[in-house]
Amino acid sequence: MSCEHLVCAQCAGPVVEGRCPSCRAGKAKLHHQGPGGLSPAVVVVILLALFFFSLALQHLVGG
Ligand SMILES: [Zn+2]
């Protein structure tokens, strides 16, 4: 996700330059994706790891 082409509604400048408080707030929001600052890709990797871990456990228990 990129914020290079976003224009601020208050100062009409590029949000990425952070000229006014609204720009800085928008920039901060763009760079913090999701709750806890986790990006969707990281969440997918964690879910995959848990999935394979549970498969390995079932294999061990089921023998
Ligand atoms: Zn602005």
PDB file of the backbone (N, CA, C, O) and the ligand in Angstrom, with CONECT records:
HET     ZN  A 101       1
ATOM      1  N   MET A   1       0.848  -1.191   0.000  1.00  0.00           N
ATOM      2  CA  MET A   1       0.000   0.000   0.000  1.00  0.00           C
ATOM      3  C   MET A   1       0.887   1.246   0.000  1.00  0.00           C
ATOM      4  O   MET A   1       1.845   1.339   0.767  1.00  0.00           O
ATOM      5  N   SER A   2       0.553   2.197  -0.868  1.00  0.00           N
ATOM      6  CA  SER A   2       1.393   3.382  -1.002  1.00  0.00           C
ATOM      7  C   SER A   2       0.568   4.636  -0.762  1.00  0.00           C
ATOM      8  O   SER A   2      -0.606   4.694  -1.129  1.00  0.00           O
ATOM      9  N   CYS A   3       1.184   5.644  -0.144  1.00  0.00           N
ATOM     10  CA  CYS A   3       0.477   6.896   0.112  1.00  0.00           C
ATOM     11  C   CYS A   3       1.117   8.030  -0.690  1.00  0.00           C
ATOM     12  O   CYS A   3       0.885   9.202  -0.393  1.00  0.00           O
ATOM     13  N   GLU A   4       1.912   7.697  -1.693  1.00  0.00           N
ATOM     14  CA  GLU A   4       2.639   8.717  -2.444  1.00  0.00           C
ATOM     15  C   GLU A   4       1.710   9.642  -3.221  1.00  0.00           C
ATOM     16  O   GLU A   4       1.995  10.827  -3.393  1.00  0.00           O
ATOM     17  N   HIS A   5       0.587   9.080  -3.689  1.00  0.00           N
ATOM     18  CA  HIS A   5      -0.271   9.854  -4.591  1.00  0.00           C
ATOM     19  C   HIS A   5      -1.475  10.465  -3.887  1.00  0.00           C
ATOM     20  O   HIS A   5      -2.342  11.048  -4.538  1.00  0.00           O
ATOM     21  N   LEU A   6      -1.540  10.335  -2.536  1.00  0.00           N
ATOM     22  CA  LEU A   6      -2.664  10.910  -1.810  1.00  0.00           C
ATOM     23  C   LEU A   6      -2.430  12.400  -1.577  1.00  0.00           C
ATOM     24  O   LEU A   6      -1.333  12.822  -1.214  1.00  0.00           O
ATOM     25  N   VAL A   7      -3.501  13.202  -1.797  1.00  0.00           N
ATOM     26  CA  VAL A   7      -3.419  14.649  -1.592  1.00  0.00           C
ATOM     27  C   VAL A   7      -4.297  15.017  -0.400  1.00  0.00           C
ATOM     28  O   VAL A   7      -5.437  14.566  -0.289  1.00  0.00           O
ATOM     29  N   CYS A   8      -3.745  15.849   0.493  1.00  0.00           N
ATOM     30  CA  CYS A   8      -4.456  16.243   1.701  1.00  0.00           C
ATOM     31  C   CYS A   8      -5.620  17.179   1.361  1.00  0.00           C
ATOM     32  O   CYS A   8      -5.517  18.028   0.476  1.00  0.00           O
ATOM     33  N   ALA A   9      -6.747  16.998   2.102  1.00  0.00           N
ATOM     34  CA  ALA A   9      -7.914  17.834   1.870  1.00  0.00           C
ATOM     35  C   ALA A   9      -7.771  19.199   2.542  1.00  0.00           C
ATOM     36  O   ALA A   9      -8.474  20.142   2.178  1.00  0.00           O
ATOM     37  N   GLN A  10      -6.871  19.315   3.517  1.00  0.00           N
ATOM     38  CA  GLN A  10      -6.745  20.572   4.270  1.00  0.00           C
ATOM     39  C   GLN A  10      -5.708  21.503   3.654  1.00  0.00           C
ATOM     40  O   GLN A  10      -5.973  22.689   3.462  1.00  0.00           O
ATOM     41  N   CYS A  11      -4.519  20.966   3.341  1.00  0.00           N
ATOM     42  CA  CYS A  11      -3.460  21.842   2.850  1.00  0.00           C
ATOM     43  C   CYS A  11      -3.184  21.605   1.358  1.00  0.00           C
ATOM     44  O   CYS A  11      -2.329  22.270   0.772  1.00  0.00           O
ATOM     45  N   ALA A  12      -3.903  20.665   0.750  1.00  0.00           N
ATOM     46  CA  ALA A  12      -3.787  20.382  -0.682  1.00  0.00           C
ATOM     47  C   ALA A  12      -2.371  19.949  -1.072  1.00  0.00           C
ATOM     48  O   ALA A  12      -2.012  19.979  -2.249  1.00  0.00           O
ATOM     49  N   GLY A  13      -1.583  19.552  -0.100  1.00  0.00           N
ATOM     50  CA  GLY A  13      -0.246  19.055  -0.395  1.00  0.00           C
ATOM     51  C   GLY A  13      -0.221  17.545  -0.319  1.00  0.00           C
ATOM     52  O   GLY A  13      -1.176  16.934   0.161  1.00  0.00           O
ATOM     53  N   PRO A  14       0.858  16.929  -0.786  1.00  0.00           N
ATOM     54  CA  PRO A  14       0.996  15.478  -0.690  1.00  0.00           C
ATOM     55  C   PRO A  14       1.015  15.035   0.767  1.00  0.00           C
ATOM     56  O   PRO A  14       1.762  15.582   1.579  1.00  0.00           O
ATOM     57  N   VAL A  15       0.182  14.033   1.098  1.00  0.00           N
ATOM     58  CA  VAL A  15       0.093  13.549   2.478  1.00  0.00           C
ATOM     59  C   VAL A  15       1.444  13.045   2.962  1.00  0.00           C
ATOM     60  O   VAL A  15       1.772  13.147   4.144  1.00  0.00           O
ATOM     61  N   VAL A  16       2.229  12.495   2.024  1.00  0.00           N
ATOM     62  CA  VAL A  16       3.511  11.896   2.396  1.00  0.00           C
ATOM     63  C   VAL A  16       4.486  12.934   2.943  1.00  0.00           C
ATOM     64  O   VAL A  16       5.422  12.580   3.659  1.00  0.00           O
ATOM     65  N   GLU A  17       4.279  14.229   2.610  1.00  0.00           N
ATOM     66  CA  GLU A  17       5.180  15.272   3.096  1.00  0.00           C
ATOM     67  C   GLU A  17       4.839  15.722   4.520  1.00  0.00           C
ATOM     68  O   GLU A  17       5.680  16.308   5.201  1.00  0.00           O
ATOM     69  N   GLY A  18       3.605  15.450   4.974  1.00  0.00           N
ATOM     70  CA  GLY A  18       3.223  15.763   6.348  1.00  0.00           C
ATOM     71  C   GLY A  18       3.261  17.241   6.658  1.00  0.00           C
ATOM     72  O   GLY A  18       3.839  17.641   7.669  1.00  0.00           O
ATOM     73  N   ARG A  19       2.656  18.071   5.811  1.00  0.00           N
ATOM     74  CA  ARG A  19       2.729  19.526   6.004  1.00  0.00           C
ATOM     75  C   ARG A  19       1.836  20.006   7.146  1.00  0.00           C
ATOM     76  O   ARG A  19       2.182  20.985   7.807  1.00  0.00           O
ATOM     77  N   CYS A  20       0.709  19.358   7.400  1.00  0.00           N
ATOM     78  CA  CYS A  20      -0.207  19.782   8.448  1.00  0.00           C
ATOM     79  C   CYS A  20      -0.560  18.584   9.335  1.00  0.00           C
ATOM     80  O   CYS A  20      -0.270  17.445   8.970  1.00  0.00           O
ATOM     81  N   PRO A  21      -1.185  18.828  10.500  1.00  0.00           N
ATOM     82  CA  PRO A  21      -1.544  17.720  11.409  1.00  0.00           C
ATOM     83  C   PRO A  21      -2.391  16.655  10.721  1.00  0.00           C
ATOM     84  O   PRO A  21      -2.260  15.468  11.017  1.00  0.00           O
ATOM     85  N   SER A  22      -3.261  17.078   9.800  1.00  0.00           N
ATOM     86  CA  SER A  22      -4.102  16.118   9.091  1.00  0.00           C
ATOM     87  C   SER A  22      -3.249  15.185   8.232  1.00  0.00           C
ATOM     88  O   SER A  22      -3.508  13.983   8.165  1.00  0.00           O
ATOM     89  N   CYS A  23      -2.236  15.744   7.577  1.00  0.00           N
ATOM     90  CA  CYS A  23      -1.312  14.943   6.775  1.00  0.00           C
ATOM     91  C   CYS A  23      -0.610  13.915   7.650  1.00  0.00           C
ATOM     92  O   CYS A  23      -0.536  12.734   7.309  1.00  0.00           O
ATOM     93  N   ARG A  24      -0.092  14.385   8.790  1.00  0.00           N
ATOM     94  CA  ARG A  24       0.674  13.484   9.656  1.00  0.00           C
ATOM     95  C   ARG A  24      -0.213  12.380  10.203  1.00  0.00           C
ATOM     96  O   ARG A  24       0.222  11.235  10.318  1.00  0.00           O
ATOM     97  N   ALA A  25      -1.479  12.719  10.547  1.00  0.00           N
ATOM     98  CA  ALA A  25      -2.406  11.701  11.042  1.00  0.00           C
ATOM     99  C   ALA A  25      -2.698  10.679   9.943  1.00  0.00           C
ATOM    100  O   ALA A  25      -2.722   9.475  10.197  1.00  0.00           O
ATOM    101  N   GLY A  26      -2.918  11.168   8.724  1.00  0.00           N
ATOM    102  CA  GLY A  26      -3.198  10.261   7.612  1.00  0.00           C
ATOM    103  C   GLY A  26      -2.019   9.359   7.317  1.00  0.00           C
ATOM    104  O   GLY A  26      -2.180   8.172   7.031  1.00  0.00           O
ATOM    105  N   LYS A  27      -0.830   9.939   7.390  1.00  0.00           N
ATOM    106  CA  LYS A  27       0.383   9.164   7.139  1.00  0.00           C
ATOM    107  C   LYS A  27       0.546   8.069   8.191  1.00  0.00           C
ATOM    108  O   LYS A  27       0.873   6.928   7.866  1.00  0.00           O
ATOM    109  N   ALA A  28       0.315   8.431   9.456  1.00  0.00           N
ATOM    110  CA  ALA A  28       0.450   7.454  10.541  1.00  0.00           C
ATOM    111  C   ALA A  28      -0.558   6.328  10.371  1.00  0.00           C
ATOM    112  O   ALA A  28      -0.251   5.165  10.632  1.00  0.00           O
ATOM    113  N   LYS A  29      -1.777   6.684   9.928  1.00  0.00           N
ATOM    114  CA  LYS A  29      -2.819   5.669   9.754  1.00  0.00           C
ATOM    115  C   LYS A  29      -2.434   4.704   8.639  1.00  0.00           C
ATOM    116  O   LYS A  29      -2.658   3.498   8.742  1.00  0.00           O
ATOM    117  N   LEU A  30      -1.852   5.251   7.569  1.00  0.00           N
ATOM    118  CA  LEU A  30      -1.489   4.408   6.431  1.00  0.00           C
ATOM    119  C   LEU A  30      -0.386   3.425   6.793  1.00  0.00           C
ATOM    120  O   LEU A  30      -0.349   2.300   6.295  1.00  0.00           O
ATOM    121  N   HIS A  31       0.508   3.865   7.663  1.00  0.00           N
ATOM    122  CA  HIS A  31       1.665   3.018   7.969  1.00  0.00           C
ATOM    123  C   HIS A  31       1.404   2.046   9.106  1.00  0.00           C
ATOM    124  O   HIS A  31       2.260   1.219   9.420  1.00  0.00           O
ATOM    125  N   HIS A  32       0.213   2.134   9.739  1.00  0.00           N
ATOM    126  CA  HIS A  32      -0.134   1.163  10.771  1.00  0.00           C
ATOM    127  C   HIS A  32      -1.331   0.355  10.277  1.00  0.00           C
ATOM    128  O   HIS A  32      -2.482   0.765  10.426  1.00  0.00           O
ATOM    129  N   GLN A  33      -1.036  -0.785   9.695  1.00  0.00           N
ATOM    130  CA  GLN A  33      -2.098  -1.576   9.094  1.00  0.00           C
ATOM    131  C   GLN A  33      -2.652  -2.563  10.106  1.00  0.00           C
ATOM    132  O   GLN A  33      -1.922  -3.399  10.639  1.00  0.00           O
ATOM    133  N   GLY A  34      -3.955  -2.460  10.368  1.00  0.00           N
ATOM    134  CA  GLY A  34      -4.636  -3.424  11.208  1.00  0.00           C
ATOM    135  C   GLY A  34      -4.313  -3.262  12.678  1.00  0.00           C
ATOM    136  O   GLY A  34      -3.417  -2.501  13.043  1.00  0.00           O
ATOM    137  N   PRO A  35      -5.045  -3.979  13.529  1.00  0.00           N
ATOM    138  CA  PRO A  35      -4.815  -3.908  14.972  1.00  0.00           C
ATOM    139  C   PRO A  35      -3.496  -4.554  15.349  1.00  0.00           C
ATOM    140  O   PRO A  35      -3.144  -5.616  14.835  1.00  0.00           O
ATOM    141  N   GLY A  36      -2.766  -3.905  16.250  1.00  0.00           N
ATOM    142  CA  GLY A  36      -1.501  -4.452  16.712  1.00  0.00           C
ATOM    143  C   GLY A  36      -0.372  -4.224  15.738  1.00  0.00           C
ATOM    144  O   GLY A  36       0.736  -4.707  15.971  1.00  0.00           O
ATOM    145  N   GLY A  37      -0.610  -3.503  14.646  1.00  0.00           N
ATOM    146  CA  GLY A  37       0.442  -3.220  13.678  1.00  0.00           C
ATOM    147  C   GLY A  37       0.837  -4.418  12.841  1.00  0.00           C
ATOM    148  O   GLY A  37       1.886  -4.396  12.196  1.00  0.00           O
ATOM    149  N   LEU A  38       0.015  -5.476  12.832  1.00  0.00           N
ATOM    150  CA  LEU A  38       0.337  -6.657  12.028  1.00  0.00           C
ATOM    151  C   LEU A  38      -0.156  -6.457  10.609  1.00  0.00           C
ATOM    152  O   LEU A  38      -1.296  -6.043  10.396  1.00  0.00           O
ATOM    153  N   SER A  39       0.697  -6.748   9.636  1.00  0.00           N
ATOM    154  CA  SER A  39       0.266  -6.664   8.254  1.00  0.00           C
ATOM    155  C   SER A  39      -0.431  -7.966   7.874  1.00  0.00           C
ATOM    156  O   SER A  39      -0.136  -9.012   8.452  1.00  0.00           O
ATOM    157  N   PRO A  40      -1.356  -7.919   6.905  1.00  0.00           N
ATOM    158  CA  PRO A  40      -2.091  -9.127   6.501  1.00  0.00           C
ATOM    159  C   PRO A  40      -1.169 -10.277   6.129  1.00  0.00           C
ATOM    160  O   PRO A  40      -1.480 -11.431   6.421  1.00  0.00           O
ATOM    161  N   ALA A  41      -0.044  -9.987   5.493  1.00  0.00           N
ATOM    162  CA  ALA A  41       0.888 -11.048   5.096  1.00  0.00           C
ATOM    163  C   ALA A  41       1.434 -11.771   6.319  1.00  0.00           C
ATOM    164  O   ALA A  41       1.568 -12.994   6.313  1.00  0.00           O
ATOM    165  N   VAL A  42       1.749 -11.019   7.366  1.00  0.00           N
ATOM    166  CA  VAL A  42       2.272 -11.634   8.591  1.00  0.00           C
ATOM    167  C   VAL A  42       1.212 -12.521   9.226  1.00  0.00           C
ATOM    168  O   VAL A  42       1.522 -13.610   9.710  1.00  0.00           O
ATOM    169  N   VAL A  43      -0.050 -12.059   9.229  1.00  0.00           N
ATOM    170  CA  VAL A  43      -1.143 -12.852   9.803  1.00  0.00           C
ATOM    171  C   VAL A  43      -1.290 -14.164   9.040  1.00  0.00           C
ATOM    172  O   VAL A  43      -1.478 -15.213   9.656  1.00  0.00           O
ATOM    173  N   VAL A  44      -1.208 -14.123   7.706  1.00  0.00           N
ATOM    174  CA  VAL A  44      -1.334 -15.336   6.889  1.00  0.00           C
ATOM    175  C   VAL A  44      -0.206 -16.308   7.213  1.00  0.00           C
ATOM    176  O   VAL A  44      -0.441 -17.509   7.346  1.00  0.00           O
ATOM    177  N   VAL A  45       1.008 -15.800   7.342  1.00  0.00           N
ATOM    178  CA  VAL A  45       2.157 -16.659   7.658  1.00  0.00           C
ATOM    179  C   VAL A  45       1.962 -17.334   9.014  1.00  0.00           C
ATOM    180  O   VAL A  45       2.252 -18.521   9.166  1.00  0.00           O
ATOM    181  N   ILE A  46       1.469 -16.578   9.998  1.00  0.00           N
ATOM    182  CA  ILE A  46       1.247 -17.140  11.337  1.00  0.00           C
ATOM    183  C   ILE A  46       0.177 -18.225  11.285  1.00  0.00           C
ATOM    184  O   ILE A  46       0.329 -19.276  11.908  1.00  0.00           O
ATOM    185  N   LEU A  47      -0.908 -17.976  10.544  1.00  0.00           N
ATOM    186  CA  LEU A  47      -1.981 -18.964  10.444  1.00  0.00           C
ATOM    187  C   LEU A  47      -1.475 -20.235   9.769  1.00  0.00           C
ATOM    188  O   LEU A  47      -1.809 -21.337  10.203  1.00  0.00           O
ATOM    189  N   LEU A  48      -0.672 -20.095   8.712  1.00  0.00           N
ATOM    190  CA  LEU A  48      -0.104 -21.265   8.025  1.00  0.00           C
ATOM    191  C   LEU A  48       0.788 -22.058   8.973  1.00  0.00           C
ATOM    192  O   LEU A  48       0.736 -23.287   8.996  1.00  0.00           O
ATOM    193  N   ALA A  49       1.599 -21.363   9.748  1.00  0.00           N
ATOM    194  CA  ALA A  49       2.492 -22.037  10.695  1.00  0.00           C
ATOM    195  C   ALA A  49       1.678 -22.826  11.718  1.00  0.00           C
ATOM    196  O   ALA A  49       2.016 -23.965  12.042  1.00  0.00           O
ATOM    197  N   LEU A  50       0.604 -22.216  12.227  1.00  0.00           N
ATOM    198  CA  LEU A  50      -0.251 -22.906  13.194  1.00  0.00           C
ATOM    199  C   LEU A  50      -0.910 -24.127  12.552  1.00  0.00           C
ATOM    200  O   LEU A  50      -1.042 -25.171  13.191  1.00  0.00           O
ATOM    201  N   PHE A  51      -1.326 -23.998  11.281  1.00  0.00           N
ATOM    202  CA  PHE A  51      -1.978 -25.094  10.577  1.00  0.00           C
ATOM    203  C   PHE A  51      -1.039 -26.285  10.433  1.00  0.00           C
ATOM    204  O   PHE A  51      -1.426 -27.420  10.711  1.00  0.00           O
ATOM    205  N   PHE A  52       0.192 -26.030  10.001  1.00  0.00           N
ATOM    206  CA  PHE A  52       1.149 -27.126   9.826  1.00  0.00           C
ATOM    207  C   PHE A  52       1.565 -27.702  11.180  1.00  0.00           C
ATOM    208  O   PHE A  52       1.837 -28.898  11.288  1.00  0.00           O
ATOM    209  N   PHE A  53       1.615 -26.865  12.199  1.00  0.00           N
ATOM    210  CA  PHE A  53       1.956 -27.338  13.540  1.00  0.00           C
ATOM    211  C   PHE A  53       0.886 -28.295  14.048  1.00  0.00           C
ATOM    212  O   PHE A  53       1.200 -29.329  14.639  1.00  0.00           O
ATOM    213  N   SER A  54      -0.397 -27.944  13.815  1.00  0.00           N
ATOM    214  CA  SER A  54      -1.483 -28.821  14.261  1.00  0.00           C
ATOM    215  C   SER A  54      -1.467 -30.120  13.463  1.00  0.00           C
ATOM    216  O   SER A  54      -1.749 -31.182  14.018  1.00  0.00           O
ATOM    217  N   LEU A  55      -1.142 -30.060  12.175  1.00  0.00           N
ATOM    218  CA  LEU A  55      -1.035 -31.284  11.365  1.00  0.00           C
ATOM    219  C   LEU A  55       0.055 -32.196  11.925  1.00  0.00           C
ATOM    220  O   LEU A  55      -0.142 -33.405  12.043  1.00  0.00           O
ATOM    221  N   ALA A  56       1.198 -31.618  12.268  1.00  0.00           N
ATOM    222  CA  ALA A  56       2.311 -32.404  12.810  1.00  0.00           C
ATOM    223  C   ALA A  56       1.916 -33.029  14.139  1.00  0.00           C
ATOM    224  O   ALA A  56       2.274 -34.175  14.411  1.00  0.00           O
ATOM    225  N   LEU A  57       1.187 -32.298  14.966  1.00  0.00           N
ATOM    226  CA  LEU A  57       0.740 -32.835  16.265  1.00  0.00           C
ATOM    227  C   LEU A  57      -0.194 -34.024  16.050  1.00  0.00           C
ATOM    228  O   LEU A  57      -0.047 -35.057  16.703  1.00  0.00           O
ATOM    229  N   GLN A  58      -1.153 -33.878  15.136  1.00  0.00           N
ATOM    230  CA  GLN A  58      -2.084 -34.969  14.857  1.00  0.00           C
ATOM    231  C   GLN A  58      -1.333 -36.202  14.369  1.00  0.00           C
ATOM    232  O   GLN A  58      -1.669 -37.326  14.741  1.00  0.00           O
ATOM    233  N   HIS A  59      -0.335 -35.995  13.554  1.00  0.00           N
ATOM    234  CA  HIS A  59       0.466 -37.098  13.023  1.00  0.00           C
ATOM    235  C   HIS A  59       1.180 -37.830  14.163  1.00  0.00           C
ATOM    236  O   HIS A  59       1.237 -39.059  14.195  1.00  0.00           O
ATOM    237  N   LEU A  60       1.720 -37.042  15.096  1.00  0.00           N
ATOM    238  CA  LEU A  60       2.451 -37.636  16.229  1.00  0.00           C
ATOM    239  C   LEU A  60       1.501 -38.415  17.136  1.00  0.00           C
ATOM    240  O   LEU A  60       1.788 -39.543  17.537  1.00  0.00           O
ATOM    241  N   VAL A  61       0.344 -37.783  17.456  1.00  0.00           N
ATOM    242  CA  VAL A  61      -0.608 -38.410  18.377  1.00  0.00           C
ATOM    243  C   VAL A  61      -1.239 -39.652  17.740  1.00  0.00           C
ATOM    244  O   VAL A  61      -1.367 -40.695  18.380  1.00  0.00           O
ATOM    245  N   GLY A  62      -1.631 -39.518  16.464  1.00  0.00           N
ATOM    246  CA  GLY A  62      -2.302 -40.616  15.785  1.00  0.00           C
ATOM    247  C   GLY A  62      -1.356 -41.781  15.484  1.00  0.00           C
ATOM    248  O   GLY A  62      -1.776 -42.927  15.320  1.00  0.00           O
ATOM    249  N   GLY A  63      -0.080 -41.449  15.418  1.00  0.00           N
ATOM    250  CA  GLY A  63       0.947 -42.469  15.241  1.00  0.00           C
ATOM    251  C   GLY A  63       0.842 -43.171  13.940  1.00  0.00           C
ATOM    252  O   GLY A  63       1.644 -44.059  13.651  1.00  0.00           O
TER     253      GLY A  63
HETATM  254 ZN    ZN A 101      -2.281  18.453   4.953  1.00  0.00          ZN2+
END
